[in-house]
Amino acid sequence: MRKSDINKQGLLRISEVAKATGVSLPTIHYYTREGLLFPSLKTAHNMAYYSPDCVKDILLIKELQSNKFLPLSVIKIILQARRDGQDIEHVAEMESVLGDIFQPTLDETKSGSISLAELVSVSGLTETDIKELVAKGVIFASETEKGPVFEGIDIRIAQIAKRLFTFGLKPADFEIYRQYMEIIRSEFKTMHEIIHHLPNHEVIPLKEFFKLASDFKGCLATKIYRQEARHLQEHS
């Protein structure tokens, strides 16, 4: 295709997209590889042109990352919902609900990122305990040049784990929670499939959807604990 034809279509070179959004070329390439952006035209292996809509998509990505703290995997769901023509109110509600889930709590914001030594201090766990919980996947450590650091939600998990230790649990016992986390991941994937494949005319109240799922899990846990407690009483 001739350059004049490309200009008539309003397509942008990647350098123009970068200038319009303030995002670096490597970042745009990364978004493209991850399926968040799609070039409208590729004229060579290393030459692509993007539609002006990609500028809007990148600005939305930046907003959702900065203001909603959403990971790219979730932002990809929102972008695809918009491209599929889902009702704008439905997409806006999806942004709101997922934003609520990923928004740090006040305690998390106050805590920020802390080192292993600081986590030992605020949680009361030993370094060995923390490393075992990291190995179990219950706590996540981000590796930096200065060593591992931990986020607010992991600080809270470590503090709760310390309380559970007083009831006799040991780090090795947390293997059961690795299985529970896999169940939650499967649940999220199922919810994603349900929401993503809804017909355009069907809009569900997402906040209620997530709350009901959470309440459902809580009721199941209460039911099982009661059943097991009765079973122990009957056989004691």
C-alpha positions in Angstrom: 0.0 0.0 0.0 1.3 3.4 -0.9 2.1 6.0 1.8 -0.5 8.4 0.4 -3.2 5.7 0.8 -2.1 5.0 4.4 -2.3 8.8 5.2 -5.8 8.9 3.7 -6.9 6.2 6.1 -5.6 8.2 9.1 -3.3 5.4 10.2 -0.4 6.3 12.5 3.2 5.1 12.6 4.2 3.6 15.9 6.4 6.7 16.6 3.3 8.9 16.2 1.4 6.7 18.6 4.2 7.0 21.1 4.3 10.8 20.7 0.5 11.1 21.1 0.4 8.9 24.3 3.7 9.6 26.0 4.4 5.8 26.0 7.7 4.4 24.8 8.1 2.3 21.7 9.1 -0.9 23.6 5.9 -0.5 25.7 3.7 -0.3 22.6 5.5 -3.4 21.2 4.8 -5.1 24.5 1.1 -4.2 24.5 0.9 -5.5 20.9 2.5 -8.8 21.8 0.2 -9.2 24.8 -2.9 -8.7 22.7 -3.9 -5.3 24.1 -3.3 -3.5 20.8 -3.7 -4.6 17.2 -2.0 -3.0 14.3 -4.4 -2.1 11.5 -1.7 -2.7 8.8 1.7 -4.4 8.7 3.8 -3.4 5.7 6.9 -5.3 6.8 8.2 -7.4 9.7 9.2 -4.4 11.7 6.8 -1.8 10.2 3.2 -1.4 11.4 0.5 1.2 11.3 -2.1 1.8 14.0 -5.6 3.3 14.0 -6.3 6.4 16.1 -8.4 4.2 18.3 -5.1 2.6 19.6 -4.3 6.0 21.1 -7.5 5.9 23.0 -6.8 2.4 24.1 -3.3 3.2 25.4 -4.6 6.3 27.3 -7.3 4.0 28.9 -4.6 1.4 29.8 -2.6 4.1 31.5 -5.6 5.4 33.4 -6.7 2.0 34.6 -3.1 1.2 35.7 -2.6 4.5 37.5 -6.0 5.1 39.0 -7.5 1.7 39.3 -4.3 -0.3 39.9 -5.6 -3.0 37.4 -3.1 -5.5 36.0 -2.8 -5.8 32.2 -4.6 -9.2 32.2 -7.7 -7.5 33.5 -7.4 -4.4 31.3 -7.3 -6.8 28.3 -10.7 -8.1 29.3 -12.1 -4.5 29.5 -10.6 -3.5 26.1 -12.0 -6.7 24.5 -15.4 -6.0 25.9 -15.4 -2.6 24.3 -14.3 -4.0 21.0 -17.0 -6.6 21.1 -19.5 -3.8 21.4 -20.8 -4.6 24.9 -23.0 -1.9 26.4 -20.9 1.0 27.6 -22.6 1.0 31.0 -21.7 -2.7 31.3 -18.0 -1.9 30.5 -18.0 1.0 32.9 -19.4 -1.2 35.7 -16.8 -3.8 34.9 -14.1 -1.1 35.3 -15.6 -0.1 38.6 -15.9 -3.6 40.1 -12.5 -4.7 39.0 -11.1 -1.4 40.2 -12.6 -2.0 43.6 -11.0 -5.4 43.7 -7.5 -4.2 42.9 -7.7 -0.9 44.7 -5.3 -1.1 47.7 -7.0 -0.7 51.1 -6.0 2.1 53.4 -3.8 -0.2 55.4 -2.1 -1.5 52.2 -1.4 2.1 51.1 0.1 3.0 54.4 2.3 0.0 54.4 3.7 0.3 50.9 6.5 -2.1 50.0 8.7 -3.4 52.8 11.8 -5.6 53.0 12.1 -9.1 54.4 13.6 -7.8 57.7 10.7 -5.3 58.0 8.1 -8.0 57.4 9.7 -10.1 60.1 9.3 -7.1 62.4 5.7 -6.2 61.6 4.3 -9.7 61.4 6.2 -11.5 64.2 7.1 -14.4 61.8 10.6 -15.7 61.5 12.5 -15.4 58.2 12.2 -19.2 57.8 8.4 -19.0 58.3 8.1 -16.3 55.6 10.3 -18.1 53.2 8.2 -21.3 53.6 5.0 -19.3 53.0 6.6 -17.8 49.9 7.5 -21.3 48.7 3.8 -22.4 49.3 2.7 -19.4 47.1 0.7 -17.9 50.0 2.9 -14.8 50.2 4.5 -13.3 47.1 7.9 -11.6 47.1 9.0 -9.2 44.4 12.7 -9.5 43.7 14.7 -6.2 43.6 18.3 -5.2 43.5 18.1 -4.8 47.3 16.4 -8.2 47.9 12.8 -9.3 48.2 10.1 -6.8 49.0 6.5 -7.4 50.0 3.3 -5.5 49.3 0.5 -4.5 51.6 -1.8 -7.4 51.0 1.1 -9.9 51.8 1.9 -8.0 55.0 -1.7 -8.6 56.1 -1.5 -12.3 55.1 1.7 -12.7 57.1 0.1 -11.1 60.2 -3.0 -13.4 59.9 -0.6 -16.4 59.4 1.1 -15.5 62.7 -2.2 -15.5 64.5 -3.0 -18.9 63.0 0.3 -20.2 64.2 -0.9 -19.6 67.8 -3.6 -22.1 67.1 -1.1 -24.8 66.2 -0.8 -24.4 62.5 2.7 -24.6 61.0 4.0 -23.3 57.6 3.8 -26.8 56.2 0.1 -26.9 56.9 -0.5 -24.0 54.5 -0.2 -26.4 51.6 -4.0 -26.7 51.8 -4.2 -23.0 50.9 -2.2 -23.5 47.8 -5.0 -25.8 46.6 -7.6 -23.2 47.7 -5.8 -20.5 45.6 -6.0 -22.8 42.5 -9.7 -23.2 43.1 -10.1 -19.4 43.2 -8.1 -19.0 40.0 -10.4 -21.5 38.3 -13.4 -19.6 39.7 -12.1 -16.3 38.3 -11.6 -17.9 34.8 -15.1 -19.3 34.9 -16.5 -15.9 35.8 -14.5 -14.3 33.1 -15.9 -16.7 30.5 -19.5 -16.1 31.7 -19.2 -12.3 31.6 -17.1 -12.1 28.4 -19.5 -14.3 26.4 -22.8 -12.7 27.5 -24.9 -11.5 24.5 -24.7 -7.7 24.1 -28.2 -7.1 25.3 -27.6 -8.9 28.6 -26.1 -6.7 31.3 -25.6 -8.2 34.8 -25.0 -6.3 38.0 -21.3 -7.2 38.4 -20.9 -5.8 41.9 -23.8 -8.1 43.1 -22.3 -10.9 41.1 -18.9 -10.8 42.8 -20.5 -10.2 46.2 -22.8 -13.2 45.8 -19.9 -15.4 44.8 -17.9 -14.3 47.9 -21.0 -14.8 50.2 -21.5 -18.2 48.6 -18.0 -19.3 49.5 -18.4 -18.0 53.0 -21.6 -20.0 53.5 -20.0 -23.1 52.1 -17.1 -22.8 54.5 -19.5 -22.2 57.5 -21.6 -25.2 56.5 -18.6 -27.5 56.2 -17.1 -26.4 59.6 -20.4 -27.0 61.3 -20.8 -30.4 59.7 -17.3 -31.4 60.8 -17.8 -30.0 64.3 -21.0 -32.0 64.7 -19.3 -35.1 63.4 -16.5 -34.7 66.0 -19.1 -34.2 68.8 -21.0 -37.3 67.8 -17.9 -39.5 67.8 -16.2 -38.1 70.9 
